Amino acid sequence: MRCLIGAFGDPGHVFPAISLARALKARGHRTALDTWPRWKEAVEDAGVEFVSADRYQVFPPPSPDSPGSGEAAVAMKPFLDEFKPDVVVNDVLTIAPALAAEAHGCRRATLIPHIYPDPARGMPLFAVGALPARTPAGRRFWAVAEKLLEPGLRRGRDQLNAQRATAGLGPSERFQSSTSPDLALVATYPQLEYPRAWPASVEVTGPMPFEIPHPDIELPPGDDPLVLVAPSTSKDPGNRLVRAALNALAGEPVRVVATTNRTTPETPVPVPDNAVLVEWLSYAQVIPEAALVICHGGHGTVARALAEGVPVLTCPADGDMNETAARITWAGVGLSIRWSLTGSHSLKWATAEILNDPAYGERAGKIADWDRSNSGPDRGAELIEDLVARN
């Protein structure tokens, strides 16, 4: 096959796309990845062809003098005519490849690198961060709330249809027309998805991990449990989570590794004697040694922790982090603290609660057992092969 994958340029989106592209290439398929120029080296080091994607505005819709997904889809046409893909996979935030694939007439699939965003009827709205209702009244509440969202969904559909027209496509009646109606790959753990009747086109594959190699760091000495503080790469410019965690765990019977993830602190971050603070690190080195991961709830970090059977303490900043945090609590593999309540006292209490109760680690260990027997990238590649093979 010839496979083109288009990915949004944040690590949480481009890394799963690289993982899937690498799996497709390993199965003998010519694969190219269309994403932001900053990832050219990482993509090519993974053995995948790189295609530079121009940035365009998606949310809110572009102004008349700004490029949108329709114009970006038109700009992709010459490459698609030359590459002749059998299938195009668009990241859930990357609309242009989906429009370009539809205009080109080839198969298309969608990669969703987090919890499935379209809730079942009577379930909490996505990104609210609520647990499932326990009563009929609660389920009715969420069904009514879903109805109240319909005017906004219709506006979004109309705005996307304007971009479809720019790409030479007719209007769509679907609210989620940027997601393939044939195959949506949900790259999360099934243990984090609420029970539901799944649409026939949706497949939960398991996470698709990828990491750029980085030299090992020196861990704090001693035998106390190791706590990794791994904040978001984009949601905490003031290093609030790192500062609060280091202050909370100073003097506690733990060792702490914290990373700024290359977010330069505006003022120095005090580092206690039982901790080290680094600019960047390798999850492959540190997470297997950890007893707990503290993070904002980015899906990639959570998935890497659970793959090693490590419980998670999430402090979600916004968006899908709230949803991931709710699933962590629901699955019993960690705890969550509201971002507005995140501070030294709450982090100290929650860390002690998780480390002192082995049930969190035991439940995380069951997910790790599942992970060792199920490869998300390989499953995604198999499903794409099946899609292309359909008559």
Buried (B, 14 or more C-beta within 10 A) or exposed (E): BBBBBBBBBBBBBBBBBBBBBBBBBEBEBBBBBBBBEEBBEBBEEBEBBBBEBEEBEBEEBBEEEEBBBBBBBBBBBEBBEEBEBBBBBBBBBBBBBBBBBBBBEBBBBBBBBBBBBBBBEBBBBBBEBBEBBEEEEBBEBBEEBBEEEEEEEEEBBEBBBBBBEBBEBEEBEEBBBBBBBBBBBBBBBEBBBBEBEBEEBBBBBBBBBBBBEBEEBEBBEEEBBBBBBBBBBBBBEEBBBBBBBBBBBBEBEBBBBBBBBEBEEEEEBEBBEBBBBBEEBBBBBBBEBBBBBBBBBBBBBBBBBBBBBBBBBBBBBEBBBBBBBBBBBBBBBBBBBEBEEBBBEBBBEBBBEBBEEEEBBEBBBBBBEBBEEBBBBBBBBBBBBEBBEEE
